[in-house]
Amino acid sequence: MKKLLPFVVIIALIASCSSYNTSQVIDHDSKDSLVKSDTISISSDETDYEIIIIEPGFNRWLISTARPRGFHSQQFFEGRNILFVQAWNQRNMQPQVYDPNLYELSIDYDVHTDYGYEVNYLLYNYFIYFQLKYNQRLTSFVPRI
């Protein structure tokens, strides 16, 4: 009887795992299109800089909610991005304090480099989106649209 009990437990575990199997079919084409639609890549022939943002929902938020291009100047974006990047990188270096899943990669942003309007616009808006979505405060500025 003692030898039969572990065998029964293993069979019960296998049977219970198979009962949670769903018959949902994943369409890999739609999954790839979702990732492509949530990926924003900006690169310029004039500069060698590129920003790639892969965040579900960001593209939709950028189109529907963010302030339009031209609302703020490039100098405004650069000033805010410097502060946001510094705060981001400090949190990236402290995974024991801040969630390492939120701050996975550090951002290499040189204050003496002209990245252009579009890169600064997208980076700034990503920081605003990030703070609103994940309820974070990177600086003393209240994230608002």
C-alpha positions as CSV (number, residue, x, y, z in Angstrom):
1,M,0.0,0.0,0.0
2,K,2.9,2.4,0.8
3,K,4.3,1.8,-2.7
4,L,0.9,2.4,-4.4
5,L,0.3,5.8,-2.7
6,P,3.1,7.8,-4.5
7,F,2.0,6.3,-7.8
8,V,-1.6,7.4,-7.3
9,V,-0.4,10.9,-6.2
10,I,1.7,11.2,-9.4
11,I,-1.2,10.1,-11.6
12,A,-3.5,12.5,-9.9
13,L,-1.0,15.4,-10.5
14,I,-0.7,14.5,-14.1
15,A,-4.5,14.3,-14.5
16,S,-5.0,17.7,-12.7
17,C,-2.4,19.4,-14.9
18,S,-4.1,18.2,-18.1
19,S,-7.5,19.5,-16.9
20,Y,-6.2,23.0,-17.0
21,N,-5.2,22.7,-20.6
22,T,-7.2,25.2,-22.7
23,S,-8.1,24.7,-26.3
24,Q,-7.1,28.3,-27.1
25,V,-5.2,28.5,-30.4
26,I,-2.6,31.2,-30.5
27,D,-2.3,32.8,-33.8
28,H,1.4,33.6,-34.1
29,D,0.8,36.1,-36.9
30,S,-1.5,38.2,-34.7
31,K,0.9,38.0,-31.8
32,D,3.7,39.2,-34.1
33,S,1.6,42.0,-35.4
34,L,0.7,43.0,-31.8
35,V,4.4,43.2,-31.0
36,K,5.1,45.2,-34.2
37,S,2.3,47.6,-33.4
38,D,3.6,48.2,-29.9
39,T,7.2,48.7,-31.1
40,I,8.3,52.2,-32.0
41,S,11.6,52.6,-33.7
42,I,13.0,56.0,-34.7
43,S,16.2,56.3,-36.6
44,S,17.6,59.1,-38.7
45,D,20.0,59.2,-41.7
46,E,21.3,62.5,-40.4
47,T,22.2,61.1,-37.0
48,D,23.4,57.7,-35.8
49,Y,21.0,57.6,-32.9
50,E,18.0,55.3,-32.6
51,I,15.3,54.8,-30.0
52,I,13.3,51.6,-29.8
53,I,10.4,51.4,-27.4
54,I,8.7,48.1,-26.9
55,E,5.9,48.6,-24.5
56,P,2.3,47.2,-25.0
57,G,-0.1,50.1,-25.2
58,F,2.5,52.9,-25.6
59,N,1.9,53.5,-29.3
60,R,-1.9,53.8,-28.8
61,W,-1.3,56.1,-25.8
62,L,1.1,58.2,-27.8
63,I,-1.4,58.7,-30.6
64,S,-4.5,59.2,-28.5
65,T,-3.3,60.9,-25.3
66,A,0.1,62.5,-25.5
67,R,0.5,66.1,-26.5
68,P,1.1,66.6,-30.2
69,R,4.5,67.2,-31.7
70,G,5.4,70.9,-31.6
71,F,3.6,71.5,-28.3
72,H,6.9,71.7,-26.4
73,S,10.3,72.7,-27.7
74,Q,13.3,70.4,-28.1
75,Q,15.0,72.3,-25.2
76,F,12.1,71.4,-22.9
77,F,12.3,67.8,-23.8
78,E,16.1,67.7,-23.4
79,G,15.9,69.3,-19.9
80,R,13.2,66.9,-18.7
81,N,14.9,63.9,-20.3
82,I,18.2,64.6,-18.5
83,L,16.4,64.4,-15.2
84,F,14.3,61.4,-16.1
85,V,17.3,59.5,-17.4
86,Q,19.4,60.2,-14.3
87,A,16.6,59.0,-12.0
88,W,16.0,55.9,-14.2
89,N,19.7,55.0,-14.2
90,Q,19.9,55.4,-10.4
91,R,17.0,53.0,-10.0
92,N,18.5,50.6,-12.5
93,M,21.6,50.4,-10.4
94,Q,19.6,49.6,-7.2
95,P,17.6,46.4,-8.0
96,Q,17.4,45.6,-4.3
97,V,15.4,48.8,-3.8
98,Y,13.5,49.3,-7.0
99,D,11.7,46.6,-9.1
100,P,14.3,45.3,-11.5
101,N,11.5,44.2,-13.9
102,L,10.6,47.9,-14.4
103,Y,14.2,49.2,-14.7
104,E,15.8,46.5,-16.7
105,L,18.2,48.5,-18.8
106,S,20.2,51.6,-18.3
107,I,19.7,54.5,-20.7
108,D,22.8,56.0,-22.4
109,Y,21.8,59.7,-22.8
110,D,24.6,62.2,-23.4
111,V,23.7,65.7,-22.5
112,H,26.1,67.1,-25.0
113,T,24.6,65.2,-27.9
114,D,21.9,66.6,-30.2
115,Y,19.5,63.6,-30.6
116,G,17.0,65.7,-32.5
117,Y,13.4,66.5,-31.8
118,E,11.8,63.2,-32.6
119,V,14.0,61.1,-30.3
120,N,13.6,63.5,-27.4
121,Y,9.8,63.7,-28.0
122,L,9.4,59.9,-27.9
123,L,11.7,59.5,-24.9
124,Y,9.9,62.2,-22.9
125,N,6.5,60.7,-23.7
126,Y,7.7,57.2,-22.8
127,F,8.8,58.5,-19.4
128,I,5.4,60.1,-18.9
129,Y,3.6,56.9,-20.0
130,F,5.8,54.8,-17.8
131,Q,5.2,56.9,-14.7
132,L,1.4,56.9,-15.2
133,K,1.1,53.2,-16.1
134,Y,3.3,51.9,-13.3
135,N,2.5,54.6,-10.7
136,Q,6.1,55.7,-10.5
137,R,7.6,59.1,-9.8
138,L,11.0,59.6,-11.3
139,T,11.4,63.3,-10.4
140,S,9.6,65.9,-8.4
141,F,7.6,66.8,-11.5
142,V,4.1,65.3,-11.4
143,P,3.7,63.2,-14.5
144,R,0.8,64.8,-16.5
145,I,-0.3,65.0,-20.0
